[in-house]
Amino acid sequence: MKIFLDESGCSNKLVPLSLTRHVSDIRVGILTISQKWQLLTHAEIITDKNLITADAIAVDANIIPCKENFEVILKAAKDKLPLFESDDIKIIHYPWNIFQLNDWALRQDYGLLTYQRASNKLSNSNGCTNENNIFIEDGVKAEYCIFNATAGPVYIDKGAEIMEGTCIRGPFYLGQNSVVKMGAKIYGSTSIGPNCVVGGEIKNTVIFANSNKAHDGYLGDSVLGEWCNLGAGSSNSNVKNTGGQVKYLVTQSDCIAAGNKAGLIMGDYSRCAINTSFNTGTIVGVCCNIFTDKMPSRRVENFSWGHERYIFEKALADISNWKKMKQQQLTQTEIDILQNIYSTNQ
């Protein structure tokens, strides 16, 4: 079986996260959407429309599959019938839907990944509540931490490290080789991707791979892309003082309500200086360097450098510096994608 994950009808509404990745490579829960399809079906997953064959089943890339719904999704796709969001069908229409659906997705992925598998044991120095709902992969380091899986499962992936004094409430996922620093307070429903460093206070947030929120400060009801870095003491607001609806400024003139709890959406390769305060419903574009003595705008355009425009060559050099810290290099494919975004936004 071949499955074509079609982003043509949904990528425009998932900016800035969809500018640098296929929609099916968005992480929600533990896995990306394409990883979920692969595990559920063992099919050949196609994301390039130029590689479609006549026997491929076309599925909208923003529909989240799980064990209970993937056959229904495939049948609707084969019969060319529309799917509508329900208790069983979850769809990411906008970036904030990622953190809104993360609780459900975490639980679904946990069941898929742990079925008929045995967890490694945490050392006796840790305090665990509802330990049967905690799954530890190989090579995990954790001492003198608190894990509470009463409200949802906790999944710690291979090679991850959780430093002493950390308190974690599920549902929660920590990706491969990621690090949680000392004394962190992490609430559900939070997902930290591979090769990240996190600390401080985090709640109901999804952080993609290779990003850092390593110091004190609050991050809640938010999504960070890859290669992001929040300076020490930086925090975001996720609730208005009025308790009213939070609206995201998706264009310079178009606002969309996202509920009464909605925080920061940050595109790939973006960073902020120490003690940056983000307002409720803030969207930061791709490759932004935020430093200001005032609260940043609720909409920060791609390639912003302070109040100016990033020089493209400098932007690439800065990204390369960050990549070297994690023993990686900027690829030509990434450069081409960034060049296209930079040229489009001129």
Stockholm file with secondary structure:
# STOCKHOLM 1.0

chainA/1-346         MKIFLDESGCSNKLVPLSLTRHVSDIRVGILTISQKWQLLTHAEIITDKNLITADAIAVDANIIPCKENFEVILKAAKDKLPLFESDDIKIIHYPWNIFQLNDWALRQDYGLLTYQRASNKLSNSNGCTNENNIFIEDGVKAEYCIFNATAGPVYIDKGAEIMEGTCIRGPFYLGQNSVVKMGAKIYGSTSIGPNCVVGGEIKNTVIFANSNKAHDGYLGDSVLGEWCNLGAGSSNSNVKNTGGQVKYLVTQSDCIAAGNKAGLIMGDYSRCAINTSFNTGTIVGVCCNIFTDKMPSRRVENFSWGHERYIFEKALADISNWKKMKQQQLTQTEIDILQNIYSTNQ
#=GR chainA/1-346 SS CEEEEECTTTGGGGTTGGGSSCGGGCBCSSSBHHHHHHHHHCCEEECCGGGCCTTCEEEETTEECCTTTHHHHHHHHHTTCCCCCCSSCEECCSTTHHHHSHHHHHHHHHHHHHTTCCCCCCCTTSEEESGGGEEECTTCEECSCEEECSSSCEEECTTCEECTTCEEESSEEECTTCEECTTCEEESSEEECTTCEECSEEEEEEECTTCEECSSSEEEEEEECTTCEECTTCEECCSCTTCCCCEEESSSSCEEECCSCCCEEECTTCEECTTCEECTTEEECSSCEECCSSCCCSEECTTEETTEECCHHHHHHHHHHHHHHTTCCCCHHHHHHHHHHHHHTC
#=GC SS_cons         CEEEEECTTTGGGGTTGGGSSCGGGCBCSSSBHHHHHHHHHCCEEECCGGGCCTTCEEEETTEECCTTTHHHHHHHHHTTCCCCCCSSCEECCSTTHHHHSHHHHHHHHHHHHHTTCCCCCCCTTSEEESGGGEEECTTCEECSCEEECSSSCEEECTTCEECTTCEEESSEEECTTCEECTTCEEESSEEECTTCEECSEEEEEEECTTCEECSSSEEEEEEECTTCEECTTCEECCSCTTCCCCEEESSSSCEEECCSCCCEEECTTCEECTTCEECTTEEECSSCEECCSSCCCSEECTTEETTEECCHHHHHHHHHHHHHHTTCCCCHHHHHHHHHHHHHTC
//
